[in-house]
Amino acid sequence: MIRKVKLKYFKRFQDQEFILADHVVLAGPNNAGKTTLAQAINTWHFALRRWMTAKYRENGRATGGDAEEVTGNRLRSGVPITRKELSTVPLRELSLLWTDTSTALSKDELGEGQKLGTPRVMTISLSGVLQGQPWELAMEFRYANSELLYIKPSAEHLESVPKAAKDLQVVHVPPFSGIGAEETGMDRPYQELLIGQGKAGDLLRNLLWELYQLSDKSEWGRLVADIEEIFGYRLLPPEYEGRPFILCEYLPGIPPKRGLGGLPRLDLATAGSGFQQVVLLLGFFYARPSTVLILDEPDAHLHVILQKQIFDRLRQAAASRSCQLIVATHSEVLLEATSPDRIISFFGPKPHVLLAEIEREQVREALKRLTALELLLAEQSEHVLYVEDETDFNMLRAWARVLNHRVRDWFEKKPFVHPIRGRNVHEARAHFFALRAIRSGMFGFLLLDGDNRQLPEREVEADGLIVGRWKRYEAESYLVHPDVIRRFAESRTIPLLADKAIQMMRDELPPAIMRDPTNMHEMLESMPASKALLPKLFAAAQLDIPKRDYYLVAEMMRPEELSKDVNEMLDSIANAFGI
């Protein structure tokens, strides 16, 4: 079992340590490093196998075949590996394996006696415990050119590799991507190349043929029994001898007796992707006995109920065989079925093991609610503003400009804004809860229309999330000012039509609002101006102004035409964000 993985200069991880349990779930967004960790473990295993093969070959030449581990002088510089031989990671050129593609130490990384141009030695170190005895082995990678690198163990293990490391068997199953119509037999190196390229489905029939050919037929029987229990289908024995392609078929049911029971024989390629995915996962498990099984997105193509069923089955079978499961996933179901201390979150600045139930819930919500853009914004900003829609944000920004308010610069710098769209204010609280999985110190401000004033604060506030409410019915209610409407209308139409808009205001509003539109008025607290008033005014002036463009009215306002409510709301936002 692997208990710790340390990476130095491997792809996105310049210096990162991972603590692993008997089974561990890697959770996080796309392109966060989950697959990179899986590739690192598989690359370590590949490098060790190549080292051991070269070492015994070298020793055999020197001693006539003695299998003792004695490192020849030729191997002290490392075993050469070409780009095409490195089947664990698909690469256009080998420098892409190094962090930032830099294969030499930078000036800031130089140690004593080192000069610019000193190679950046990429290191993948695995450690664990076997029968109470700790072990550790670091494999080093040195760049030669775009097509060649050298691998060897670190100096302390150059002469003797720990037995626990040599006995470790790693199987990496990439995400399922479908299977072809036909499949001929492939040797193991080519199969590993396809796996490294993420094309595991292209060797599914080879996998089933390999499993069926095992002398112990019980493993094939277990796979058949699993598929019958899960899907109610029967896998038929694969056929290859005397055929140009491997034939893998199944029955869409279970015959009551021997034979086919009248059921048609269907090719595996005609089955659904979920069925094929499960056959692939269980096929790898039974055909390739391993001490470490890495599953990359095993939930792909699977219904949520089936996700948990397959995960539970794999976990139980792995425990009975002392096999360690490492699962990279986006599935809320798999997270829910895993205790926090067995989840590594890839949200936030660095991957980390979760410590409490609430952290698991945050990660689950983050997977469900956050887009890729929001993940990026959360990493770049410690403040998020929740508004009902984009119009609210645009009006706030316009008013901040009009008042030259201290929060103006924040609005101008493409801030993190999340529209909740409508009255589902609880969405903001759940979204903010998810954001804190990425940045625990995130602060939020939720701006609600006045029609939400009956909603208790305790239902929407959260730690770090402050709630602000307009005193009027909505933000658009603060646009109701005769001078502003006239100025806006005259900028877009003839004065006569602008006069019609003002006459419409006099007909619709009480004289008190017309005399002092910036003061408190009961009508503006209860009337949705964006629906009941402003469309009528613009129609009277023969203007087609959609609600999304109402911020253009706000841009034409003057400081003295703004209610003090607006200035107070901008103050509240600035104070919440420490501006």
C-alpha positions as CSV (number, residue, x, y, z in Angstrom):
1,M,0.0,0.0,0.0
2,I,1.1,3.5,-0.7
3,R,0.8,6.0,2.2
4,K,2.6,9.0,0.8
5,V,3.4,10.4,-2.7
6,K,5.9,13.3,-3.1
7,L,6.3,15.0,-6.4
8,K,9.1,17.4,-7.4
9,Y,8.9,19.2,-10.7
10,F,6.3,16.7,-12.1
11,K,4.0,18.5,-14.5
12,R,1.8,21.0,-12.6
13,F,3.3,20.0,-9.2
14,Q,6.6,21.8,-8.4
15,D,6.7,20.5,-4.9
16,Q,3.7,18.6,-3.5
17,E,3.0,15.8,-1.0
18,F,-0.1,13.6,-0.9
19,I,-1.1,11.4,2.0
20,L,-3.1,8.3,1.0
21,A,-5.4,5.9,2.8
22,D,-6.4,2.3,2.0
23,H,-8.9,3.8,-0.4
24,V,-8.9,7.4,-1.3
25,V,-11.1,9.6,-3.5
26,L,-9.5,12.5,-5.4
27,A,-12.2,15.2,-5.8
28,G,-12.0,18.5,-7.7
29,P,-12.7,20.3,-11.0
30,N,-11.2,19.5,-14.4
31,N,-7.5,20.3,-14.9
32,A,-6.8,20.6,-11.2
33,G,-4.3,17.7,-10.9
34,K,-6.3,14.5,-10.2
35,T,-5.1,12.8,-13.3
36,T,-1.6,14.2,-12.9
37,L,-1.3,12.4,-9.5
38,A,-2.6,9.1,-11.1
39,Q,0.0,9.5,-13.9
40,A,2.7,10.2,-11.4
41,I,2.1,7.0,-9.6
42,N,1.9,5.0,-12.8
43,T,5.1,6.7,-14.2
44,W,7.0,5.8,-11.0
45,H,5.9,2.2,-11.4
46,F,6.9,2.2,-15.1
47,A,10.3,3.7,-14.3
48,L,11.0,1.2,-11.6
49,R,10.1,-1.7,-13.8
50,R,12.4,-0.4,-16.6
51,W,15.2,0.1,-14.1
52,M,14.9,-3.4,-12.7
53,T,14.8,-4.9,-16.2
54,A,17.9,-3.0,-17.2
55,K,19.6,-3.8,-13.9
56,Y,19.2,-7.5,-14.1
57,R,20.2,-7.5,-17.8
58,E,23.4,-5.6,-16.9
59,N,24.1,-7.9,-14.0
60,G,23.5,-11.0,-16.1
61,R,26.2,-9.8,-18.6
62,A,28.7,-9.3,-15.7
63,T,28.0,-12.5,-13.7
64,G,26.6,-15.0,-16.2
65,G,23.0,-14.5,-15.2
66,D,23.2,-14.2,-11.4
67,A,19.9,-12.4,-10.3
68,E,21.4,-10.5,-7.4
69,E,20.9,-6.7,-7.4
70,V,24.3,-5.3,-8.2
71,T,24.3,-2.1,-10.2
72,G,26.6,-1.9,-13.1
73,N,28.7,1.2,-13.8
74,R,26.7,1.8,-17.0
75,L,23.5,2.3,-15.0
76,R,24.8,4.9,-12.6
77,S,23.8,7.7,-15.0
78,G,20.4,6.1,-15.4
79,V,18.4,4.0,-17.9
80,P,17.5,5.8,-21.1
81,I,13.8,6.1,-22.0
82,T,12.5,7.5,-25.2
83,R,9.4,9.6,-25.5
84,K,7.6,6.8,-27.4
85,E,8.5,4.3,-24.8
86,L,7.0,6.4,-21.9
87,S,3.5,5.0,-22.3
88,T,2.1,6.4,-19.0
89,V,1.7,10.0,-20.2
90,P,0.9,11.2,-23.8
91,L,3.6,13.8,-24.7
92,R,4.5,15.8,-27.8
93,E,8.0,16.3,-26.3
94,L,9.5,15.3,-23.0
95,S,10.0,18.8,-21.5
96,L,6.2,18.8,-21.1
97,L,6.7,16.3,-18.2
98,W,8.5,19.0,-16.2
99,T,6.8,21.9,-14.3
100,D,6.5,24.9,-16.6
101,T,8.4,22.8,-19.2
102,S,11.6,24.0,-17.5
103,T,14.2,21.2,-17.3
104,A,17.0,23.3,-15.8
105,L,17.1,25.0,-12.4
106,S,16.3,28.7,-12.3
107,K,18.5,31.3,-10.6
108,D,16.3,31.2,-7.5
109,E,16.5,27.4,-7.3
110,L,20.3,27.1,-7.4
111,G,22.0,25.5,-4.4
112,E,25.5,25.9,-3.2
113,G,28.0,25.2,-6.0
114,Q,25.3,24.9,-8.7
115,K,25.3,27.0,-11.9
116,L,22.7,28.0,-14.3
117,G,21.9,25.1,-16.6
118,T,22.1,22.6,-13.7
119,P,19.4,19.9,-14.6
120,R,16.1,20.0,-12.7
121,V,16.0,16.5,-11.4
122,M,12.3,15.5,-11.5
123,T,11.5,13.2,-8.6
124,I,8.5,10.9,-7.8
125,S,8.8,9.4,-4.4
126,L,6.4,6.7,-3.0
127,S,6.5,5.4,0.6
128,G,4.4,3.0,2.7
129,V,4.4,0.3,5.3
130,L,4.6,-3.5,4.6
131,Q,4.1,-5.9,7.5
132,G,4.9,-3.1,10.0
133,Q,8.1,-2.1,8.1
134,P,8.2,1.4,6.5
135,W,9.6,1.7,3.0
136,E,10.3,4.5,0.6
137,L,11.7,4.8,-3.0
138,A,12.3,7.9,-5.0
139,M,12.7,7.6,-8.8
140,E,14.7,10.4,-10.5
141,F,14.2,11.6,-14.0
142,R,16.8,13.6,-15.9
143,Y,16.0,15.4,-19.2
144,A,18.4,14.7,-22.1
145,N,16.5,16.1,-25.1
146,S,13.0,16.3,-26.5
147,E,13.0,12.6,-27.2
148,L,15.1,11.1,-24.4
149,L,15.4,11.1,-20.6
150,Y,17.2,9.0,-18.0
151,I,15.7,7.3,-15.0
152,K,17.2,5.8,-11.9
153,P,16.4,5.4,-8.1
154,S,17.7,8.0,-5.7
155,A,21.3,7.5,-4.4
156,E,20.3,5.7,-1.2
157,H,18.5,3.0,-3.2
158,L,20.8,2.8,-6.2
159,E,22.3,-0.4,-5.0
160,S,19.2,-2.1,-3.6
161,V,15.5,-1.4,-4.2
162,P,13.2,-2.1,-1.2
163,K,11.3,-5.4,-1.7
164,A,8.0,-3.7,-1.0
165,A,8.5,-1.3,-3.9
166,K,9.5,-4.1,-6.2
167,D,6.4,-6.1,-5.3
168,L,4.0,-3.1,-5.8
169,Q,1.8,-3.7,-8.8
170,V,0.0,-0.6,-10.2
171,V,-2.9,-0.6,-12.6
172,H,-4.2,2.7,-14.0
173,V,-7.7,2.7,-15.6
174,P,-8.3,6.0,-17.5
175,P,-11.8,7.4,-18.2
176,F,-13.9,5.3,-20.5
177,S,-14.1,6.7,-24.1
178,G,-16.0,4.0,-26.0
179,I,-14.9,1.0,-27.9
180,G,-14.3,0.3,-31.6
181,A,-16.3,-2.1,-33.8
182,E,-13.4,-4.5,-34.1
183,E,-10.4,-5.4,-32.0
184,T,-7.5,-7.7,-32.8
185,G,-5.0,-9.1,-30.2
186,M,-2.4,-6.7,-28.8
187,D,0.7,-7.2,-26.7
188,R,0.9,-5.7,-23.2
189,P,3.3,-2.8,-24.2
190,Y,0.8,-1.6,-26.8
191,Q,-2.1,-2.0,-24.4
192,E,-0.2,0.2,-21.9
193,L,0.4,2.8,-24.6
194,L,-3.4,2.9,-25.3
195,I,-4.1,3.3,-21.6
196,G,-1.6,6.1,-21.3
197,Q,-3.4,7.8,-24.2
198,G,-6.7,7.5,-22.4
199,K,-8.0,4.8,-24.9
200,A,-8.7,2.0,-22.4
201,G,-11.9,1.1,-24.3
202,D,-9.9,0.1,-27.3
203,L,-8.5,-2.9,-25.4
204,L,-11.7,-4.0,-23.6
205,R,-12.0,-7.2,-25.7
206,N,-8.3,-8.0,-25.2
207,L,-8.9,-7.6,-21.4
208,L,-11.8,-10.0,-21.5
209,W,-9.9,-12.5,-23.6
210,E,-7.0,-12.2,-21.2
211,L,-9.3,-12.8,-18.2
212,Y,-11.0,-15.8,-19.9
213,Q,-7.6,-17.4,-20.7
214,L,-6.4,-17.4,-17.0
215,S,-5.9,-20.9,-15.6
216,D,-8.1,-19.9,-12.7
217,K,-11.5,-19.7,-14.2
218,S,-13.0,-18.4,-11.0
219,E,-12.1,-14.8,-11.9
220,W,-14.0,-15.0,-15.2
221,G,-16.9,-16.5,-13.2
222,R,-16.8,-13.6,-10.7
223,L,-17.1,-11.0,-13.6
224,V,-20.0,-12.9,-15.2
225,A,-21.8,-13.1,-11.8
226,D,-21.2,-9.4,-11.1
227,I,-22.7,-8.4,-14.5
228,E,-25.7,-10.7,-14.0
229,E,-26.4,-9.2,-10.6
230,I,-25.9,-5.6,-11.7
231,F,-27.5,-5.6,-15.1
232,G,-29.4,-8.9,-15.5
233,Y,-27.3,-9.7,-18.6
234,R,-25.0,-12.6,-19.2
235,L,-21.5,-12.2,-20.7
236,L,-20.6,-15.0,-23.1
237,P,-17.1,-16.4,-23.2
238,P,-14.9,-14.4,-25.7
239,E,-13.7,-16.2,-28.8
240,Y,-10.5,-15.4,-30.8
241,E,-8.8,-18.6,-32.0
242,G,-9.4,-19.0,-35.7
243,R,-10.9,-15.5,-36.0
244,P,-9.4,-12.3,-37.3
245,F,-10.9,-10.3,-34.4
246,I,-11.8,-11.0,-30.8
247,L,-15.5,-11.7,-30.5
248,C,-17.1,-10.5,-27.3
249,E,-20.9,-11.0,-26.9
250,Y,-23.6,-10.9,-24.3
251,L,-27.2,-12.0,-23.8
252,P,-29.7,-9.3,-22.9
253,G,-31.0,-11.4,-20.1
254,I,-30.2,-14.6,-18.1
255,P,-31.3,-17.9,-19.6
256,P,-33.3,-20.0,-17.1
257,K,-31.3,-23.1,-18.1
258,R,-28.3,-24.1,-20.3
259,G,-28.1,-22.6,-23.7
260,L,-29.2,-19.2,-25.0
261,G,-32.8,-19.5,-23.8
262,G,-34.0,-17.9,-27.1
263,L,-32.1,-14.7,-26.3
264,P,-30.1,-13.0,-29.2
265,R,-26.3,-12.8,-29.1
266,L,-25.3,-9.2,-29.1
267,D,-21.9,-7.7,-29.7
268,L,-20.4,-5.8,-26.8
269,A,-20.1,-2.7,-29.0
270,T,-23.9,-2.5,-29.2
271,A,-24.3,-2.2,-25.4
272,G,-24.8,1.1,-23.6
273,S,-21.7,3.1,-22.5
274,G,-22.6,2.5,-18.8
275,F,-22.6,-1.3,-19.3
276,Q,-19.3,-1.1,-21.2
277,Q,-17.8,1.1,-18.5
278,V,-18.7,-1.4,-15.8
279,V,-17.3,-4.3,-17.8
280,L,-14.1,-2.4,-18.3
281,L,-13.7,-1.5,-14.6
282,L,-14.4,-5.0,-13.3
283,G,-12.4,-6.5,-16.1
284,F,-9.3,-4.6,-15.1
285,F,-9.9,-5.6,-11.5
286,Y,-10.2,-9.3,-12.1
287,A,-7.7,-9.6,-15.0
288,R,-4.9,-7.5,-13.6
289,P,-4.3,-8.4,-9.9
290,S,-2.7,-5.3,-8.4
291,T,-1.8,-3.8,-5.1
292,V,-2.8,-0.3,-6.3
293,L,-5.7,0.2,-8.6
294,I,-6.1,3.8,-9.9
295,L,-9.5,4.6,-11.4
296,D,-9.9,7.8,-13.3
297,E,-13.5,9.0,-13.4
298,P,-15.1,5.6,-13.0
299,D,-18.5,7.3,-12.6
300,A,-18.5,8.5,-16.2
301,H,-21.5,7.2,-18.1
302,L,-23.0,5.7,-15.0
303,H,-26.4,6.5,-13.4
304,V,-26.1,7.9,-9.8
305,I,-27.5,4.7,-8.3
306,L,-25.1,2.5,-10.3
307,Q,-22.2,4.8,-9.3
308,K,-22.5,3.9,-5.6
309,Q,-23.3,0.2,-6.4
310,I,-20.1,-0.2,-8.4
311,F,-18.0,1.8,-6.0
312,D,-19.1,-0.2,-3.0
313,R,-18.5,-3.5,-4.9
314,L,-15.0,-2.4,-5.9
315,R,-14.2,-1.2,-2.4
316,Q,-15.3,-4.4,-0.8
317,A,-13.5,-6.6,-3.3
318,A,-10.3,-4.5,-3.0
319,A,-10.4,-4.7,0.8
320,S,-10.7,-8.5,0.6
321,R,-7.6,-8.7,-1.7
322,S,-5.6,-6.0,0.2
323,C,-5.8,-3.8,-2.9
324,Q,-5.6,0.0,-2.5
325,L,-8.1,2.0,-4.5
326,I,-7.3,5.5,-5.7
327,V,-10.4,7.0,-7.4
328,A,-10.5,10.4,-9.2
329,T,-14.0,11.6,-9.5
330,H,-16.5,14.4,-10.0
331,S,-19.3,12.3,-8.5
332,E,-21.3,13.7,-5.5
333,V,-22.4,10.1,-4.9
334,L,-18.9,8.8,-4.4
335,L,-18.0,11.7,-2.1
336,E,-21.1,11.1,0.0
337,A,-20.0,7.4,0.4
338,T,-16.5,8.4,1.5
339,S,-15.4,9.6,4.9
340,P,-13.7,13.0,4.8
341,D,-10.3,11.7,5.9
342,R,-10.2,9.6,2.7
343,I,-10.9,12.5,0.4
344,I,-8.2,14.6,-1.2
345,S,-9.7,17.9,-2.3
346,F,-8.1,19.6,-5.4
347,F,-10.1,22.7,-4.8
348,G,-8.1,25.7,-3.6
349,P,-4.4,26.6,-3.8
350,K,-3.1,23.2,-3.0
351,P,-4.5,19.6,-2.8
352,H,-5.3,18.7,0.8
353,V,-7.0,15.9,2.8
354,L,-10.3,16.9,4.3
355,L,-10.6,17.1,8.1
356,A,-14.3,17.3,8.8
357,E,-17.8,16.5,7.4
358,I,-18.5,20.1,6.6
359,E,-15.4,20.2,4.3
360,R,-16.8,17.2,2.4
361,E,-20.1,18.9,2.0
362,Q,-18.3,22.0,0.7
363,V,-16.4,19.9,-1.9
364,R,-19.7,18.2,-2.9
365,E,-21.4,21.5,-3.4
366,A,-18.5,22.9,-5.3
367,L,-18.6,20.0,-7.7
368,K,-22.3,20.5,-8.2
369,R,-22.5,24.3,-8.4
370,L,-19.3,25.9,-9.5
371,T,-18.3,26.5,-13.1
372,A,-14.7,26.5,-14.4
373,L,-14.8,30.3,-14.6
374,E,-16.0,30.6,-11.0
375,L,-13.2,28.3,-9.8
376,L,-10.7,30.6,-11.5
377,L,-12.4,33.8,-10.0
378,A,-12.4,32.2,-6.6
379,E,-8.7,31.6,-6.7
380,Q,-8.1,35.2,-7.8
381,S,-10.5,37.1,-5.6
382,E,-11.5,36.9,-1.9
383,H,-14.8,38.7,-2.4
384,V,-18.0,37.7,-4.2
385,L,-21.1,39.9,-4.8
386,Y,-24.5,38.2,-5.2
387,V,-27.1,40.2,-7.1
388,E,-30.5,39.2,-8.5
389,D,-29.3,39.7,-12.1
390,E,-26.7,41.5,-14.2
391,T,-28.8,44.6,-14.4
392,D,-28.3,45.1,-10.6
393,F,-24.6,44.9,-10.9
394,N,-24.4,47.3,-13.9
395,M,-26.6,49.9,-12.0
396,L,-24.4,49.6,-8.9
397,R,-21.3,50.1,-11.0
398,A,-22.9,53.2,-12.7
399,W,-23.8,54.7,-9.4
400,A,-20.4,54.1,-8.0
401,R,-19.0,56.1,-10.9
402,V,-21.6,58.9,-10.5
403,L,-20.7,59.2,-6.8
404,N,-17.0,58.5,-7.3
405,H,-17.5,56.1,-4.4
406,R,-14.5,54.4,-2.7
407,V,-15.9,51.0,-4.0
408,R,-15.7,52.3,-7.6
409,D,-12.3,50.7,-8.4
410,W,-13.5,47.3,-7.2
411,F,-16.5,47.4,-9.6
412,E,-14.2,48.4,-12.5
413,K,-11.7,45.4,-12.0
414,K,-13.9,42.6,-13.3
415,P,-15.0,41.5,-9.9
416,F,-16.5,38.1,-8.9
417,V,-20.2,38.6,-9.3
418,H,-22.8,35.8,-9.2
419,P,-26.4,36.6,-10.3
420,I,-28.9,34.4,-8.4
421,R,-31.6,35.1,-11.1
422,G,-34.9,35.5,-9.5
423,R,-35.9,35.0,-5.9
424,N,-34.1,31.8,-5.0
425,V,-31.9,33.5,-2.4
426,H,-31.0,30.2,-0.8
427,E,-29.0,29.5,-4.0
428,A,-26.6,32.3,-3.0
429,R,-26.0,30.7,0.5
430,A,-25.3,27.3,-1.0
431,H,-23.1,28.8,-3.7
432,F,-21.0,30.7,-1.1
433,F,-20.7,27.5,1.0
434,A,-19.2,25.8,-2.1
435,L,-16.8,28.7,-2.7
436,R,-15.4,28.3,0.8
437,A,-14.1,24.8,-0.2
438,I,-11.7,26.7,-2.5
439,R,-11.0,29.8,-0.4
440,S,-11.8,29.4,3.2
441,G,-11.4,33.2,3.8
442,M,-13.9,34.2,1.1
443,F,-16.2,37.1,2.0
444,G,-19.6,37.6,0.3
445,F,-22.3,40.2,0.0
446,L,-25.8,39.3,-1.0
447,L,-27.9,42.1,-2.3
448,L,-31.6,41.5,-2.1
449,D,-34.5,43.5,-3.5
450,G,-37.0,45.0,-1.0
451,D,-39.6,42.4,-1.9
452,N,-37.5,39.9,0.1
453,R,-37.7,41.9,3.3
454,Q,-39.9,39.3,4.9
455,L,-37.3,36.6,4.6
456,P,-35.5,36.1,8.0
457,E,-31.8,36.9,8.1
458,R,-30.9,33.6,9.6
459,E,-32.2,31.8,6.5
460,V,-29.7,33.5,4.1
461,E,-26.8,34.8,6.2
462,A,-23.8,32.6,6.7
463,D,-20.3,32.9,8.2
464,G,-18.6,35.4,5.9
465,L,-21.7,36.2,4.0
466,I,-23.4,39.6,4.7
467,V,-27.0,40.4,3.5
468,G,-28.0,43.8,2.2
469,R,-31.6,44.8,1.3
470,W,-32.9,47.7,-0.7
471,K,-35.4,49.8,1.2
472,R,-37.4,50.3,-2.0
473,Y,-39.0,47.4,-3.9
474,E,-36.0,46.9,-6.2
475,A,-32.9,48.7,-7.5
476,E,-34.8,50.0,-10.5
477,S,-37.0,51.9,-8.2
478,Y,-34.1,54.4,-7.6
479,L,-34.3,55.4,-11.3
480,V,-37.7,57.0,-10.8
481,H,-36.8,60.7,-11.0
482,P,-38.5,63.1,-13.4
483,D,-35.3,65.0,-14.3
484,V,-33.4,61.7,-14.9
485,I,-36.1,60.3,-17.1
486,R,-36.4,63.5,-19.1
487,R,-32.7,63.7,-19.6
488,F,-32.4,60.1,-20.7
489,A,-35.4,60.4,-23.1
490,E,-34.2,63.6,-24.6
491,S,-30.8,62.0,-25.3
492,R,-32.6,59.4,-27.5
493,T,-35.7,61.0,-28.9
494,I,-37.3,64.4,-29.7
495,P,-38.3,66.8,-26.8
496,L,-42.0,66.3,-27.6
497,L,-41.8,62.6,-26.9
498,A,-39.7,63.1,-23.8
499,D,-42.5,65.4,-22.5
500,K,-45.0,62.6,-23.0
501,A,-42.9,60.4,-20.7
502,I,-42.9,63.0,-18.0
503,Q,-46.7,63.5,-18.4
504,M,-47.1,59.8,-18.0
505,M,-45.1,60.0,-14.7
506,R,-47.4,62.7,-13.4
507,D,-50.4,60.5,-14.3
508,E,-48.9,57.4,-12.6
509,L,-47.2,58.9,-9.5
510,P,-48.4,61.0,-6.6
511,P,-47.2,64.6,-6.4
512,A,-45.0,63.9,-3.4
513,I,-42.7,61.6,-5.5
514,M,-42.6,64.1,-8.3
515,R,-41.6,66.9,-5.9
516,D,-39.0,64.9,-3.9
517,P,-38.1,61.6,-5.7
518,T,-35.0,60.9,-3.5
519,N,-37.0,60.6,-0.3
520,M,-38.8,57.6,1.2
521,H,-42.2,56.9,-0.4
522,E,-44.5,54.0,0.3
523,M,-45.4,53.6,-3.3
524,L,-41.8,53.0,-4.4
525,E,-41.4,50.5,-1.5
526,S,-44.3,48.4,-2.8
527,M,-44.3,48.9,-6.6
528,P,-42.0,46.9,-9.0
529,A,-40.9,49.9,-11.1
530,S,-39.1,47.7,-13.7
531,K,-42.5,46.1,-14.6
532,A,-45.2,48.5,-13.6
533,L,-43.8,52.0,-14.4
534,L,-40.6,52.2,-16.4
535,P,-41.8,50.2,-19.5
536,K,-44.8,52.6,-19.7
537,L,-42.6,55.7,-19.5
538,F,-40.3,54.5,-22.3
539,A,-43.2,53.4,-24.4
540,A,-44.7,56.9,-24.1
541,A,-41.5,58.3,-25.4
542,Q,-41.5,55.6,-28.2
543,L,-38.3,54.1,-26.8
544,D,-37.6,50.3,-26.8
545,I,-35.4,49.9,-23.7
546,P,-35.2,46.3,-22.4
547,K,-34.7,45.8,-18.7
548,R,-31.1,44.7,-19.2
549,D,-30.3,48.2,-20.5
550,Y,-31.8,50.1,-17.5
551,Y,-28.3,50.7,-16.2
552,L,-27.9,53.3,-19.1
553,V,-30.4,55.4,-17.2
554,A,-28.4,55.1,-14.0
555,E,-25.3,56.3,-15.9
556,M,-27.0,59.6,-16.6
557,M,-27.9,60.3,-13.0
558,R,-26.2,63.1,-11.0
559,P,-25.1,62.7,-7.3
560,E,-27.9,64.9,-6.0
561,E,-30.5,62.8,-7.9
562,L,-29.5,59.6,-6.0
563,S,-31.3,58.6,-2.8
564,K,-29.1,58.3,0.2
565,D,-30.0,54.5,0.2
566,V,-27.8,54.1,-2.8
567,N,-24.8,55.6,-1.1
568,E,-25.5,53.6,2.1
569,M,-25.6,50.3,0.0
570,L,-22.3,51.1,-1.6
571,D,-20.9,51.8,1.8
572,S,-22.1,48.5,3.1
573,I,-20.5,46.6,0.2
574,A,-17.2,48.5,0.7
575,N,-17.2,47.8,4.4
576,A,-18.0,44.1,3.8
577,F,-15.0,43.8,1.5
578,G,-12.7,45.9,3.6
579,I,-12.4,48.6,0.9
